[in-house]
């Protein structure tokens, strides 16, 4: 390793995102001249509350903002996690108390957000398999590179309701931060020759598949196979 830098990636399509009026999908195209360590990936954003009332989230982790996460490598879908907010909350509750507290301070920990106020949020897509494997992504992933899509949740899914509670929000100043490493030219050439010879670059990882069951009012039970 000859060097380490932090790269900043901005989403495609704009700077303000609102699930009810405007863009609701954050799409990042991660491409770099170095090797990206996605275990360090963090999404930074400003959460803007509406002007009507204070905003209280039902959970404090920033994962509550996203209902779906999708990852593509060189144009091929490698992950598609539906109900991301629910799955991430399940894993979050299994963490040690100290780690949960740290994650919540990066999100909505600290109490309600005042009307018209904003709060800086940090979000780690910690349940994505690509962010939990040790291989750094090389710079030669084709024209598509690595694309990450995050779909915003509607306010009623994670914000408390009531006459004195806000049900409106938007995100701005969104960017992805990731560590990028520069390797020795000899090793980079070996990687390039491996790919140009037609051989595959294997990235073993574990991913989630979320299955949804619909319960009937008369028979509120289901079989899980």
PEPE-V929886 format. One record per residue. N is the residue number from 0. RES is the residue in three letters. SS is DSSP state (H for helix, E for strand, C for the rest). PSI is psi as a letter, one per 20 degrees, with the letter a starting at -180 (* if undefined). OMEGA is omega as a letter, one per 20 degrees, with the letter a starting at -180 (none if undefined). Layout:
BEGIN
n=<N;N>
res=<RES;RES>
ss=<SS;SS>
psi=<PSI;PSI>
omega=<OMEGA;OMEGA>
END
This chain:
BEGIN
n=<0;1;2;3;4;5;6;7;8;9;10;11;12;13;14;15;16;17;18;19;20;21;22;23;24;25;26;27;28;29;30;31;32;33;34;35;36;37;38;39;40;41;42;43;44;45;46;47;48;49;50;51;52;53;54;55;56;57;58;59;60;61;62;63;64;65;66;67;68;69;70;71;72;73;74;75;76;77;78;79;80;81;82;83;84;85;86;87;88;89;90;91;92;93;94;95;96;97;98;99;100;101;102;103;104;105;106;107;108;109;110;111;112;113;114;115;116;117;118;119;120;121;122;123;124;125;126;127;128;129;130;131;132;133;134;135;136;137;138;139;140;141;142;143;144;145;146;147;148;149;150;151;152;153;154;155;156;157;158;159;160;161;162;163;164;165;166;167;168;169;170;171;172;173;174;175;176;177;178;179;180;181;182;183;184;185;186;187;188;189;190;191;192;193;194;195;196;197;198;199;200;201;202;203;204;205;206;207;208;209;210;211;212;213;214;215;216;217;218;219;220;221;222;223;224>
res=<UNK;UNK;UNK;UNK;UNK;UNK;UNK;UNK;UNK;UNK;UNK;UNK;UNK;UNK;UNK;UNK;UNK;UNK;UNK;UNK;UNK;UNK;UNK;UNK;UNK;UNK;UNK;UNK;UNK;UNK;UNK;UNK;UNK;UNK;UNK;UNK;UNK;UNK;UNK;UNK;UNK;UNK;UNK;UNK;UNK;UNK;UNK;UNK;UNK;UNK;UNK;UNK;UNK;UNK;UNK;UNK;UNK;UNK;UNK;UNK;UNK;UNK;UNK;UNK;UNK;UNK;UNK;UNK;UNK;UNK;UNK;UNK;UNK;UNK;UNK;UNK;UNK;UNK;UNK;UNK;UNK;UNK;UNK;UNK;UNK;UNK;UNK;UNK;UNK;UNK;UNK;UNK;UNK;UNK;UNK;UNK;UNK;UNK;UNK;UNK;UNK;UNK;UNK;UNK;UNK;UNK;UNK;UNK;UNK;UNK;UNK;UNK;UNK;UNK;UNK;UNK;UNK;UNK;UNK;UNK;UNK;UNK;UNK;UNK;UNK;UNK;UNK;UNK;UNK;UNK;UNK;UNK;UNK;UNK;UNK;UNK;UNK;UNK;UNK;UNK;UNK;UNK;UNK;UNK;UNK;UNK;UNK;UNK;UNK;UNK;UNK;UNK;UNK;UNK;UNK;UNK;UNK;UNK;UNK;UNK;UNK;UNK;UNK;UNK;UNK;UNK;UNK;UNK;UNK;UNK;UNK;UNK;UNK;UNK;UNK;UNK;UNK;UNK;UNK;UNK;UNK;UNK;UNK;UNK;UNK;UNK;UNK;UNK;UNK;UNK;UNK;UNK;UNK;UNK;UNK;UNK;UNK;UNK;UNK;UNK;UNK;UNK;UNK;UNK;UNK;UNK;UNK;UNK;UNK;UNK;UNK;UNK;UNK;UNK;UNK;UNK;UNK;UNK;UNK;UNK;UNK;UNK;UNK;UNK;UNK>
ss=<C;C;E;E;E;E;E;E;E;E;C;C;C;C;C;C;E;C;C;C;C;C;C;C;E;E;E;E;E;E;C;C;C;C;E;E;E;E;E;E;E;E;E;E;E;E;E;E;E;C;C;C;C;C;E;C;E;C;C;C;C;H;H;H;H;E;E;E;E;E;E;E;E;C;C;E;E;E;E;E;E;E;C;H;H;H;H;H;H;H;H;H;H;C;C;C;H;H;H;H;H;H;H;H;H;H;C;C;C;C;C;C;E;C;C;C;C;E;E;E;E;E;E;C;C;C;C;C;H;H;H;H;C;C;C;C;E;C;C;C;C;C;C;C;C;E;E;E;E;E;E;E;C;C;H;H;H;C;E;C;C;C;C;C;C;C;C;C;E;E;E;E;E;E;E;E;E;E;E;E;E;E;C;C;H;H;H;H;H;H;H;H;H;H;H;H;C;C;C;C;C;C;C;C;C;C;C;C;C;C;C;C;C;C;C;C;C;C;C;C;C;C;C;C;C>
psi=<p;i;q;p;r;p;q;p;p;q;q;p;i;a;i;p;p;p;i;h;n;b;p;j;o;o;o;p;o;o;p;r;i;a;p;p;n;i;i;j;p;p;p;p;r;p;o;o;q;r;i;g;r;q;p;p;q;h;r;i;q;i;i;i;i;p;i;p;p;p;p;p;p;k;i;p;p;i;q;n;o;q;l;g;h;g;g;h;h;g;h;h;i;i;q;q;g;g;h;g;g;g;h;h;h;h;d;j;q;i;r;q;p;q;p;j;r;q;p;p;p;p;p;p;m;i;j;p;h;h;j;k;q;i;p;p;p;r;i;m;j;a;h;h;b;p;p;p;p;p;p;q;q;q;h;i;h;i;p;q;r;r;h;k;p;q;k;p;r;r;q;r;l;p;q;p;p;q;p;p;q;p;r;q;h;g;h;h;h;g;g;g;h;g;g;h;i;j;q;q;o;p;n;p;q;p;r;q;o;p;p;p;p;p;p;q;h;h;m;m;r;r;p;o;*>
omega=<a;a;r;r;r;a;r;r;r;a;r;r;r;a;a;a;a;a;a;a;r;a;a;r;r;a;r;r;a;r;a;r;r;a;a;r;a;r;r;a;r;r;r;a;r;r;a;r;r;a;a;a;r;r;r;r;a;r;a;r;a;r;a;a;a;r;a;r;a;a;r;r;a;r;a;r;r;r;r;a;r;a;a;a;a;a;a;r;r;r;a;a;r;a;r;a;a;a;r;a;r;r;a;r;r;a;a;r;r;r;a;r;a;r;r;a;r;a;r;a;r;a;r;r;a;a;r;a;a;r;a;r;a;a;r;a;a;a;a;r;a;a;a;a;r;a;r;r;r;a;a;r;r;a;a;a;a;r;r;r;a;a;a;a;r;r;a;r;r;r;r;r;a;r;r;a;a;r;r;a;r;a;r;a;r;r;r;r;r;r;a;r;r;a;a;r;r;a;a;r;a;r;a;r;r;a;a;r;a;r;a;r;r;a;r;a;a;a;a;r;r;r;r;a;none>
END
